[in-house]
């Protein structure tokens, strides 16, 4: 049996959760997980293979056991620590922002002073930000979670399997918009506008006692987006909306995703990480792809989003009619993305990362 260390000290607890879930019961690999306290609090069902860690102790912890492969889940901080690990172990790094992983030192310097200056200066002096690109270059393998982003140098790491597919078949058409309610990554302003238009079109068709359409903003809302959502709710009589002002628990997230008839994913074409432009579907994966697979739901994406996945459906002009039509959409999620198939694919990739 081969030994793997999976490290997540920073951000992507949900990816670590997917890796843990799919690797349970593996007869080929034994995995130890090294999580920061922040990450560990977000993990469901952890056990004695999970060790609390941070950047000051992780190097010493890895020495306690011989690992055939070390996977670093996020390299957006602690660059000096991770560079040391890539030099000492067969290390693979998951890339979440491709342009950032290739950034030049000059651009790093320039970007440091564009925003969050004090935090970024801290990364320079205490966490080795100048070594950011070195970590990616020194890793033996780079990994991506969207198969469409894979290349000869970017290996696809299959983690998403359909495990929570459930159709409620209620008379209410439920459209779920998963993700934190932030205009930076999704175009919520257009969503609010379209819901207002749906309301106007319903005025002569329904009564307020016969609400057949609901939109669920399945993520924490705050700031300007929250204010606009409250104003929108006050103006609606024929459509129901639900939103959250606190972090959505894993249990509640699952309940609403299971209830969804369709996912609406109005992702922005571009976003920025560390002031570096990233393009969804090309240099950065959207988490909504994993949501669609995990819960077995069709998802409506912007028309300009390039995708070969059959369950990713380009948005049409008459999106309300499209939502109603998609309610009858069928796709073999549980066959194509069964846990058994994805685990075998993942084990094959891990074997390649160890032996290549």
C-alpha positions as CSV (number, residue, x, y, z in Angstrom):
1,X,0.0,0.0,0.0
2,X,1.3,3.4,-1.0
3,X,1.3,6.3,1.5
4,X,0.0,9.8,0.5
5,X,0.0,13.0,2.5
6,X,-2.7,15.6,1.5
7,X,-2.0,19.1,2.8
8,X,-4.6,21.9,3.0
9,X,-3.7,24.8,5.3
10,X,-5.4,27.7,3.5
11,X,-8.6,27.8,1.5
12,X,-10.2,24.9,-0.3
13,X,-11.8,22.7,2.4
14,X,-14.4,21.5,-0.1
15,X,-11.7,20.0,-2.3
16,X,-10.1,18.3,0.6
17,X,-13.5,16.9,1.5
18,X,-14.0,15.5,-1.9
19,X,-10.6,13.9,-1.8
20,X,-11.3,12.3,1.6
21,X,-14.7,11.0,0.5
22,X,-13.5,9.4,-2.7
23,X,-10.4,7.8,-1.1
24,X,-12.3,6.1,1.7
25,X,-12.1,2.4,1.4
26,X,-9.2,2.5,-1.0
27,X,-7.2,-0.8,-0.9
28,X,-4.3,0.7,-2.8
29,X,-3.5,3.9,-1.0
30,X,-3.3,5.1,2.6
31,X,-3.8,8.8,3.0
32,X,-2.9,11.1,5.9
33,X,-4.5,14.6,6.0
34,X,-2.7,17.7,7.3
35,X,-5.2,20.4,7.9
36,X,-5.1,23.8,9.6
37,X,-7.6,24.4,12.4
38,X,-9.7,26.6,10.0
39,X,-9.9,23.8,7.4
40,X,-10.5,21.1,9.9
41,X,-13.6,22.8,11.3
42,X,-15.2,22.6,7.8
43,X,-14.5,18.9,7.3
44,X,-17.3,16.4,7.9
45,X,-16.5,13.0,9.1
46,X,-12.8,13.3,9.8
47,X,-11.0,10.6,11.7
48,X,-7.6,9.5,13.1
49,X,-5.9,10.0,9.7
50,X,-6.4,13.8,10.1
51,X,-3.6,15.8,11.8
52,X,-3.9,19.4,12.8
53,X,-1.0,21.4,11.2
54,X,0.2,24.8,10.2
55,X,3.1,26.2,8.2
56,X,5.5,26.1,11.2
57,X,5.2,22.4,11.9
58,X,4.2,20.7,8.6
59,X,7.8,20.0,7.5
60,X,8.5,18.2,10.7
61,X,5.3,16.3,10.6
62,X,6.0,14.9,7.2
63,X,9.3,13.5,8.4
64,X,7.5,11.1,10.8
65,X,6.3,8.8,8.0
66,X,7.7,7.9,4.6
67,X,5.4,9.3,1.9
68,X,5.3,8.1,-1.7
69,X,3.4,11.3,-2.7
70,X,2.6,14.6,-1.2
71,X,-0.4,16.6,-2.5
72,X,-0.7,20.3,-1.7
73,X,-4.3,21.4,-2.1
74,X,-3.7,25.2,-2.2
75,X,-0.5,27.3,-2.8
76,X,-1.8,30.8,-2.2
77,X,0.2,31.4,1.0
78,X,3.1,29.8,2.9
79,X,5.2,29.8,-0.3
80,X,8.6,29.4,1.6
81,X,7.2,26.4,3.5
82,X,5.8,24.7,0.4
83,X,8.9,25.3,-1.7
84,X,10.9,23.4,0.9
85,X,8.4,20.5,0.7
86,X,8.6,20.4,-3.1
87,X,12.4,20.1,-2.8
88,X,12.2,17.2,-0.3
89,X,9.3,15.1,-1.5
90,X,7.5,13.8,-4.7
91,X,5.1,16.7,-4.6
92,X,2.0,17.5,-6.7
93,X,0.2,20.8,-6.5
94,X,-3.4,21.5,-7.3
95,X,-3.5,24.7,-9.5
96,X,-6.6,26.9,-9.0
97,X,-5.4,29.9,-10.8
98,X,-3.2,29.1,-13.8
99,X,-2.1,32.6,-14.6
100,X,-1.0,33.2,-11.0
101,X,1.0,30.0,-11.0
102,X,3.0,31.4,-14.0
103,X,3.3,35.0,-12.8
104,X,6.7,36.8,-13.1
105,X,8.4,38.3,-10.1
106,X,8.1,41.7,-11.7
107,X,4.3,41.3,-11.9
108,X,4.2,40.0,-8.4
109,X,5.9,43.2,-7.2
110,X,3.5,45.4,-9.3
111,X,0.4,43.5,-8.1
112,X,1.4,43.8,-4.5
113,X,0.7,47.5,-4.5
114,X,-2.6,47.4,-6.4
115,X,-4.8,46.3,-3.4
116,X,-4.6,44.6,0.0
117,X,-1.1,46.1,0.3
118,X,-0.5,45.4,4.0
119,X,-1.5,41.8,3.6
120,X,0.5,41.3,0.5
121,X,3.6,42.9,2.1
122,X,3.2,40.4,4.9
123,X,3.3,37.6,2.3
124,X,6.5,39.0,1.0
125,X,8.4,39.3,4.2
126,X,7.0,36.4,6.3
127,X,5.7,33.8,3.8
128,X,8.0,34.0,0.8
129,X,5.7,35.4,-1.8
130,X,8.7,35.9,-4.1
131,X,8.9,32.1,-4.3
132,X,5.4,31.7,-5.5
133,X,6.2,30.6,-9.1
134,X,9.1,28.5,-7.8
135,X,6.7,26.3,-5.9
136,X,4.8,25.4,-9.0
137,X,7.9,25.0,-11.1
138,X,9.6,22.8,-8.6
139,X,6.6,20.5,-8.0
140,X,7.0,17.3,-9.9
141,X,3.4,17.5,-11.2
142,X,0.7,20.1,-11.5
143,X,-3.0,19.1,-11.1
144,X,-6.3,20.6,-12.3
145,X,-9.8,19.6,-11.3
146,X,-11.5,20.4,-14.6
147,X,-10.7,17.9,-17.3
148,X,-11.1,20.6,-20.0
149,X,-8.2,22.5,-18.5
150,X,-5.8,19.5,-18.6
151,X,-2.8,19.5,-20.9
152,X,0.4,17.5,-21.1
153,X,1.7,19.5,-18.2
154,X,-1.5,19.8,-16.2
155,X,-2.8,16.5,-15.1
156,X,-6.5,16.0,-14.5
157,X,-7.3,14.9,-10.9
158,X,-10.8,13.4,-10.9
159,X,-12.5,14.1,-7.6
160,X,-16.2,14.8,-8.3
161,X,-18.7,12.0,-8.3
162,X,-22.5,12.0,-8.1
163,X,-23.5,11.1,-4.6
164,X,-26.5,13.3,-3.7
165,X,-28.7,13.1,-6.7
166,X,-32.4,13.5,-5.7
167,X,-35.4,14.9,-7.4
168,X,-38.2,16.2,-5.3
169,X,-40.8,16.5,-8.1
170,X,-42.8,19.3,-6.4
171,X,-45.1,21.7,-8.2
172,X,-42.7,24.5,-7.5
173,X,-39.9,25.1,-9.9
174,X,-36.8,25.7,-7.8
175,X,-33.7,27.4,-9.3
176,X,-30.7,27.3,-7.1
177,X,-27.7,29.8,-7.6
178,X,-24.9,28.2,-5.6
179,X,-21.9,30.2,-4.3
180,X,-21.1,33.2,-2.2
181,X,-23.3,36.2,-3.3
182,X,-20.5,38.4,-4.7
183,X,-20.6,40.5,-7.9
184,X,-16.9,39.8,-8.3
185,X,-17.4,36.2,-9.4
186,X,-21.0,36.0,-10.6
187,X,-23.2,38.6,-12.3
188,X,-25.9,38.9,-9.6
189,X,-27.0,42.4,-10.8
190,X,-28.2,40.8,-14.0
191,X,-29.9,38.0,-12.0
192,X,-31.8,40.5,-9.9
193,X,-32.9,42.4,-13.1
194,X,-34.1,39.2,-14.7
195,X,-36.1,38.1,-11.7
196,X,-37.8,41.5,-11.7
197,X,-38.7,40.9,-15.3
198,X,-40.1,37.5,-14.5
199,X,-42.2,39.2,-11.8
200,X,-43.7,41.6,-14.3
201,X,-44.5,38.8,-16.7
202,X,-46.3,36.9,-14.0
203,X,-48.5,39.7,-12.9
204,X,-51.4,38.8,-15.2
205,X,-50.9,35.1,-14.9
206,X,-50.6,34.2,-11.2
207,X,-51.9,35.4,-7.9
208,X,-49.7,35.9,-4.8
209,X,-51.2,32.8,-3.3
210,X,-50.0,30.6,-6.1
211,X,-46.2,30.9,-6.1
212,X,-44.8,28.4,-8.5
213,X,-41.3,29.7,-8.9
214,X,-38.5,30.2,-6.3
215,X,-34.9,31.3,-6.5
216,X,-32.4,30.2,-3.9
217,X,-29.2,32.2,-3.5
218,X,-27.2,29.4,-1.8
219,X,-24.3,31.3,-0.3
220,X,-23.6,34.0,2.2
221,X,-24.9,37.4,1.0
222,X,-23.5,40.7,2.3
223,X,-22.8,44.3,1.4
224,X,-24.4,45.8,-1.7
225,X,-25.6,42.5,-3.1
226,X,-27.5,41.8,0.2
227,X,-29.1,45.3,0.1
228,X,-30.3,44.8,-3.5
229,X,-31.6,41.3,-2.6
230,X,-33.7,42.7,0.3
231,X,-35.1,45.4,-2.0
232,X,-35.9,42.8,-4.6
233,X,-37.7,40.6,-2.1
234,X,-39.8,43.5,-0.9
235,X,-40.9,44.1,-4.6
236,X,-41.9,40.5,-5.3
237,X,-45.4,39.2,-5.0
238,X,-45.4,36.3,-7.4
239,X,-41.9,34.8,-7.0
240,X,-40.3,33.6,-3.9
241,X,-36.6,34.1,-3.2
242,X,-34.4,32.8,-0.3
243,X,-31.1,34.1,0.8
244,X,-28.6,33.7,3.7
245,X,-26.8,36.3,5.7
246,X,-24.5,33.7,7.4
247,X,-22.3,30.9,6.0
248,X,-24.5,28.1,4.7
249,X,-24.0,24.8,6.6
250,X,-23.0,21.7,4.7
251,X,-26.3,20.1,5.7
252,X,-28.5,23.0,4.5
253,X,-26.4,23.3,1.3
254,X,-27.1,19.6,0.5
255,X,-30.8,19.9,1.2
256,X,-31.3,22.8,-1.2
257,X,-29.1,21.3,-3.9
258,X,-31.2,18.2,-3.7
259,X,-34.4,20.2,-4.0
260,X,-33.1,22.1,-7.1
261,X,-34.6,21.5,-10.5
262,X,-31.8,23.4,-12.2
263,X,-28.7,25.3,-11.2
264,X,-28.2,28.8,-12.5
265,X,-24.5,29.8,-12.6
266,X,-24.1,33.3,-13.9
267,X,-20.4,33.3,-13.6
268,X,-18.4,36.3,-14.7
269,X,-16.2,35.6,-17.8
270,X,-13.2,36.8,-15.9
271,X,-12.1,37.3,-12.4
272,X,-8.8,38.2,-10.6
273,X,-6.6,36.5,-8.2
274,X,-3.8,38.6,-6.7
275,X,-4.7,41.2,-9.2
276,X,-4.0,38.7,-12.0
277,X,-6.7,38.1,-14.6
278,X,-8.1,34.6,-14.7
279,X,-10.6,33.2,-17.2
280,X,-13.2,30.7,-16.0
281,X,-13.1,27.4,-17.9
282,X,-9.6,28.2,-19.3
283,X,-7.3,29.3,-16.5
284,X,-9.6,28.8,-13.5
285,X,-12.2,26.2,-12.7
286,X,-15.6,27.2,-11.3
287,X,-16.8,25.3,-8.3
288,X,-20.2,25.2,-9.9
289,X,-18.9,22.4,-12.2
290,X,-18.3,20.2,-9.2
291,X,-21.7,21.2,-7.7
292,X,-23.5,20.0,-10.8
293,X,-21.7,16.7,-10.9
294,X,-21.9,16.1,-7.1
295,X,-25.7,16.7,-7.0
296,X,-26.5,15.4,-10.4
297,X,-28.2,18.6,-11.6
298,X,-28.2,20.4,-15.0
299,X,-26.6,23.8,-14.9
300,X,-27.3,26.9,-17.0
301,X,-24.0,28.8,-17.7
302,X,-23.5,32.0,-19.6
303,X,-23.7,31.5,-23.4
304,X,-20.0,32.6,-23.8
305,X,-18.8,29.9,-21.4
306,X,-17.1,27.2,-23.5
307,X,-17.9,23.7,-22.3
308,X,-18.1,20.2,-23.7
309,X,-20.0,18.8,-20.7
310,X,-23.5,17.8,-21.7
311,X,-25.0,18.9,-18.4
312,X,-23.6,22.5,-18.8
313,X,-26.3,24.3,-20.8
314,X,-25.7,27.7,-22.5
315,X,-28.1,30.4,-21.3
316,X,-30.8,31.3,-23.9
317,X,-32.6,34.6,-24.3
318,X,-35.8,33.3,-22.9
319,X,-34.2,31.8,-19.8
320,X,-37.5,31.4,-17.9
321,X,-38.8,29.1,-20.6
322,X,-35.4,27.4,-20.6
323,X,-35.7,26.7,-16.9
324,X,-39.1,25.1,-17.4
325,X,-37.8,23.0,-20.3
326,X,-34.7,21.9,-18.4
327,X,-36.9,20.5,-15.6
328,X,-37.3,17.5,-17.8
329,X,-33.6,17.2,-18.6
330,X,-32.1,13.7,-18.1
331,X,-28.4,12.8,-18.0
332,X,-26.8,9.6,-16.7
333,X,-24.9,11.3,-13.8
334,X,-24.9,8.2,-11.5
335,X,-23.6,6.0,-14.3
336,X,-20.9,8.3,-15.8
337,X,-19.9,9.8,-12.4
338,X,-20.4,6.9,-10.1
339,X,-18.2,6.7,-7.0
340,X,-16.7,3.4,-8.1
341,X,-15.7,4.8,-11.6
342,X,-14.2,8.0,-10.2
343,X,-12.3,6.2,-7.5
344,X,-10.7,3.9,-10.0
345,X,-9.8,6.9,-12.2
346,X,-8.3,8.7,-9.3
347,X,-6.3,5.7,-8.1
348,X,-4.9,5.4,-11.6
349,X,-3.8,9.0,-11.7
350,X,-2.3,8.8,-8.2
351,X,-0.4,5.7,-9.3
352,X,1.0,7.6,-12.3
353,X,2.0,10.5,-10.1
354,X,4.0,8.1,-7.9
355,X,5.7,6.1,-10.6
356,X,6.2,8.5,-13.4
